Amino acid sequence: MLICIPQVLKKAEVAHFQRTMDAAEWIDGRGTAGAQSATVKRNMQLPEGSPAARELGDRVLDALARCPLFVSAAIPLRIFPPLFNRYGVGQLFGTHVDGAIRAVPGTPIRIRTDLSVTLFLADPDDYDGGELAIEDNFGAQEVKLPAGDMVLYPATSLHHVKPVTRGARIASFFWLQSMVRDDNARTMLFDLDQTIQQLSAERGIEDAACVRLTGIYHNLIRHWADA
């Protein structure tokens, strides 16, 4: 499942992110890449654990907690601290697959990367190229969203970032471990949850059919959840 989530950050929040990142120091992005990824990765990154990365990462996590669509789609258990990257002219990230396990720096916590997330922090008009191309069973899908919007997709997917030819592509990226490991199960739960919400809005939350469907949803969560 690939899902785009609009306005995770509002315009004022995006402006704060951009000001903070403009004043920050950037380093070579290959420092957080695996052996294979490092050979095809050409971008810059805010240092992990830097004051700017910590502050903005906390703001991203706060925004996710306020986003019901994200919670419904991801059913998150653990979220890797958000990272931030910048692609200037000529920079790109070749085809790769994200590592299966990520260790949270400075902690004993390890996260199974079920889902990959990109939160766009530059508007499409600000740069040319830089599309995120994600390969699935139906071919490659290219994603380039407004600043503040986010895309969520299976971390098992081959993907790449196309070369930037003008301006700069800026984004936050991270991974998460879902309570539901299987992507097909998460997709069905998401569809069911969205249907329940639609019916509840039309019929009222106390409608008997809505109550029964809600019970089915939670029983499936109990059946599939790791937590």
N, C-alpha and C positions, 0 to 999 in steps of 0.2 A: 504494500500500500504506500502510495506517495500522496501526501496531503499538504496543501498550502494553507497557511493560517494567516489571515490579514491582521494588521494593526496590533501585533503583540506589543510593540512600542508606539506611543503617540509621537506626533511631530516634535513636540517640545523635548521629549526624552531623546529622540534621535539627534536633535541639535546638541544636546548636552554630551552625548556619546561622541559626536564628531569633534566638538571643541576639546574634549579630554584627550582623544586620540591624536589630534593635531599637535598637542603639546607634549606628547609622550615620545619616548625612545623606541625605535623599532629594531628588531634583530632578524637575522636569517631564519626563515621559517623551517628549514630542514632540521632544526634541533628537536622537534617533536615528532618527526617522521620515522617510520620503521625503515629497515634496510632497503626494501624494495621501493617504498614510496619516496625515500630521499633522493633516488636517482632521477625522479621525474617531477620533483617539487621545486618550483621557483617562485617564491613569494617572501614577504616580510611578515613578522609576527610581533605582537606585544609580548615581552618576556613573561613566562608563567610566574605568578607570585608577585609581580610588580604592583605598586600601589594602584596604577591605572587599571590593570587587568583584574585585580581583586575587587575594586569598587564597581567597575562596569559589570563584572561577572555576577556580583551580588544583585545588581539591578536587573540583570537578565533573569535570574532565578526568581526574584520577586514578581516580575512580569509573568513568568510561566505559571506561578501559583495563582495568579488572577485570571488565567485563561482557561475556561472550561473546555474549549474545543481541543486544546493541547492535552489536557488530562484525559479526556475521552478517547483521543486517538492513541496516546502513548501508554496510558496506565502505568505511569513511572514508578519505579522502585528506588533507583539511584541515578543521579545525574552527575556526570563528570563536570568539574568546574569549567565554565565557558572560557574558550580561547578566542583570540581576535587576530585576523589576518588582513593583509593589504596586498593587492596585486597592482603593480604599476605597469606602464607600457612595456610590452614584450614578456611579461611574466605569465606563468600558467602552472597548472598542476596536471600532469599526464595521467593516463588511465591507471587506476589502482583500486584496491579494496581495503577498507579500514581494518586495522588489527582487531582480533576477536576479544582481547582483554586489554584494558587500560588500567594502570596503577595510578591512583591519585597521589601526586607528589607529597612527600612529608607525612603520609599516613599509611597504615597497613591495608587500606581499602583497595580492592580490585573490582572493576566493573566489567561485566560482560556487555559488549557493545551490540545491543539488539537494534538500536535505531541511531541514525546519524541526523544531525540537525544543522541547518544553516539559517542564520538570522541576518538578513541583508541590512546594511547600514549606509549604503550609498544608493541614490536613486538611479534607475536605468539611464536617464538622460545625462548623467554625470560621467558616464564612461561607455566606450564601445567594446564589444567582446565580453569576455568574462562570464559567459553563460555556464551554469552548472549542468552538465550532461550526465544523466543517470540512466543506466541500462537496465531494462527489465525484460520480461517475457514478450513484451509488445514492441521492443526496440528502444532506442534512446529517446529520452524526454529531456528537453532543454528548459531550464528554469532560470529566470532573471526577474526578481520581484522588486516592488517599491521598497524603499527604506522603511524599516519597521515590520515588514512582513517576513514570514518564516516558512521554510519547507522542512518536512519531516519524511524520512524515507528509510527503508531497511538498510542496515549497515553491511549486509551481505552483498549489496549491489556494487558492480563495477561502476565507477564514475570518474569524471575529470572536469577540470575548469579550463575553459577555452582561453587562448591568449587574449590579453587586454591590448587593444590598439590605440586607445585614447583614454585619458583620465586615470582614475584609480577605482578599483573594486574593493570595497571594505565590508567585512562581515564578521559576525561571531559564529563560531562553529564548536560543536561539542557532540557528545554521545550520551546515550542513556541505556540503562538496563530496565526493561519493562517487567512488571509482575507476571506478564503473560509472554513466555518465550517465543511461541509460535506466531509467525506473521499472519497466517491464515486465520488463526483463532482471534488475534487482535482485530483483524479486519471485520470479522463477523460481529464481534462485540461492539466495535465502533458503529457499524450499520444499525445494530439493534438499539444502542443507546440513542443515536440520532433519531431513530423512528419513535422511540418512547418519548423523547422530548417534543417532537412534532405533534404526536397524538395528545400528549398532556396539555400542550398549548391550545389545541382545538377542542378537547373534551373536558379538560380539567384534570388535575393531578389525582383526584379521588375516583376517577372513572374506573370501573371494575376491570376492564380490559387492560388499562394502563397499569393498574396495580399488579395484575397477573404477569404482564410482560416485564415489569420491574423485578418481580420475584425470579423470573427465569434468568434475567440478566445477572443478578447477584449470585444465583446458584451456579451459573456458568463460570463466573469469576472464582467462586470457591473451588470449582472443579479444576480450573486451569492455572490459578495463580501459584507462583512460587512462594510468595510471602504469606 
